[in-house]
């Protein structure tokens, strides 16, 4: 196990860190002998800050929407009979049976100018609207892609809650909202935390969905990093962005888990 973690986690991470301090020469190559922090200084440029805050905003919005949709669904799922529960879990898992890339291209067809959504809005008299290559399309694609990652941890957490606790709160004259706020939500907080992390982190570094549904108008961190490696051939800068992004994700995960543990 230690060898596996070293080979597939530690070694690639060390390579990324080393390249982040390297120098890009005039021919687009990487000089490992001239170490400097120029790539990290470049992270403070206005364009990079704009892309970073846009990525954080869309990832946070995706997480909130997934939570708003996923929590009621997970609660309904956890309170059904075993037979109904199993059938609904299959429907939650069905998207995983199809390649993620194919699903995003399906949304590209749906949201396109000649797609069913545009045709429907024109038919009902709402006029022609442009959905594809917008932030709305990106958020829609991210929510669709990561919603199961919110539902499953929430379902696992809610399903373990003793229903007698909710009944006791109602016996003590608590209304539905009070029972949710003081009993159901605190006890299901591990699922909320796990689901939020599983949605926010991949959304922050997403590449496929913004590239297909957002296009050049909605450049996020994942797309910008790929551009540095494949188009701009600025490997040190791309490595620096990748390392900082990983560090931020790791720090946020640690803080989030510790905060959730104190809350519980």
N, C-alpha and C positions, 0 to 999 in steps of 0.2 A: 504493500500500500504506500509506503514512504517513497519507494522508487517510482511508483506510478505518479504520485503528486509532484515529485521532483522533475520528472521527464516532461510531463504534459502541462504543468502549471508554473513551477519555479523557473525552469530554463527559458521558456518563451517570455516570461515577465522580465527576466534579466536582460534578454536580447533587446526588448523594447526599451528598457531603461538606458542601456548602453547607446543605442541608436539615437535616443532623445538628446544626448549630449554631443553627438557627432556634428560634423559640418557638411553642408551641401556645397559641392564644387560647381564650377561654372558649366560643366557638361551634364549636370543633373545626377551625378554620382554622389556617393556618400564617403566622406573621409573620416575614418575612425580615429585618426591620430590627433586631429585638432579639436580637442574637447572644449566646449563652451556652453553657456546657458542662453545663447541667442534665441533658440527655439522657444524656451519658456518665457522670455521677455516678449516675444512676438504674440503670445497668448493674450496680452493686454490690449491688442489692437481693437479698434471699434468694430470691425467686421466680425471678429471672433467673438467679442462680447455679445453682439447682436444675435449671432447664431446660437450661442450658449443659452441666453435668456429665452429665446424662442423655443429651443428644445426643452428646457425646463418647464416652461409654461404649457406646452402641448402635452408633455409627459404627465404633469400634474393634473391637467384637465382630463386626460384620458383615464387616469387613476380615479378621479372623483366620479366621473360618469360610470365607470365600471363598478364602483362601490354603490352608487345610487341604484343602479340596475341590478347588480348582483346580490345585494343584501336581501331585499324582499324575495327574490327568486330562491335564494338559498334557504331562507326561513320557510317558505312554502314547501320547498323540496324536503326539508328535514322533518316537517310535520305531516307528511303524507304516509300512507301505508307502504309497506316494504315493496309490494309489487309495483305500485305507481312510482315509487322512488327509483327503483331500478330502471324503469322505462325512461324516466326523465334524465337520469344520469347518462344513459346511452345517447340521448339527444344532445346533451352537453358535450359529450366526447366526440360526436360525429365530425365536427370541423377538423379534428386531428387526423382523420382518415384521409384527408386531402392535402396535398402539398401546399405549404404556406404561400409559395410563389404563385401557384395556380389560383388560389383564393383571392390574392390581391389583383391579379389580372381580371378575375371575374367582377370585382368591384369597379375596375376601370371600365369595363363594358357597361355596367349598370349606371355609372355616373357620367358616362360620355355624352357628347352632344346629341348623338343618335340613340342613346340608351333608353331603357324603359322609364327611368325616373324623369328625364327631361320630357319625353313624350307624354307622360302622365300629367305633368304640370302644365304643359301646353294644352292638353285636352280639356282640363278642368278650368281653363281660363286664367291661370296664374302667370302666364307669360313664359318666355324662355329664360332659364337660369343656367348659369355656368357652375357646375359642381366639381368637375374634375380639375386637377391642378390648383386646388385651394387648400387652405388650412383645415377647412371643414371636412374635405375628403380625407385628409391625412388622419384627423382625429377619428372619423368614422371607421377607417380601416384599422387603426390601432385598437379601438374599442372592440371591434369585431374579432380581431386576432387574439387579444389578451383577456377578454371577458371570462372565458373558462378558467383562467388562472386566478381570477377573483372568486368565482363561484365555488370552486372545489374546496379551498381552505375555509371559506365561510361555512359551507355545508358541514365540513368535518367538525368545526368548532361548535356550531349550533346544535348539531345532532347529539353531541355529548352532554348538553345542558339538561339537568333534571327538570322536567316540566312542573314538578310540584313546587319549585321555587316561584315560578310565574303564577301558579294558582294561589300560593301563599301571599304574594304581593296584591293580588286582586281581593283576597279575603281581608287584607289590611286597608282596603278602600283606595288602592292605587288605580288610577285609570290606565288606559292602554299605553299612553305616551310615557307615564311615570314608570310603568313596569318595564317598558323598553329601555328607558334611560338609566334606571337604577339597577336593573337585574339583567335583562337580555344583552344589552350592549357591553357592559363591563365583562360579563362572562364569555362573550364571543370576541373580545378584543384580540386574542391571539390570532384568530382567523382574519380579522380586519388588518392587522399588522402584516401577516404573511401575504395576504392577497394584495395589499397595497405595494409591498416590496416587489412581488412577482410581476406586477403591472408597471410600476414606475421605472424600475431599472432597465428592463428591455425596451420600454418606450423611449427612454432618454437616449439610448444608443441605437435606436432603430435605423435600419438602412433600406430594407426592401420596400416597406410601405411608403415612406416619404419619397423614395425615388420613383415609384410607379404611379402613385396617386397625387403627389405634390409637385413633381417635376422641378424645374429650375426656380420656380417661384417660392418654393418652401424648402430651402436648404436647411437641414438639421445636422447635428454633430456627426452622426454616422456617415451621411453622404459627404460631408466636408472632409472627414478623415480619409475616406476612400479616395477622394479627389487628390489629396496630397500624395498618396502613395502611387496611384495609377496615372494621373494626368499631369499634375505639377511636378511629380518626381522629387518631392521634398520630403524624403523619409525622416529626417530628424524632426521636422515640425509635426508630421503626422504621428510619430512615435511619442512626442511630448504631449500632444493632445490626447492620445490614447491612454497614456500613463496617468495624466491628471484626471481624465474621466473615470478611470478605474479607481483612483484614490478617492475621488468624491463619492462614488457609489459605495465603496467599502466603508468610508466614514459615516455616510448616511445610514447604512444598514446597521452598523454597530450602535450608533446613537438611537436609532429607531427601536431596536430590540431592547436596549437598556431602558429606554423610556417606557416601553410597553411593559417590561418586567416590573418597574416601580409602580406603574399604574395598577397592575394586577396585585 
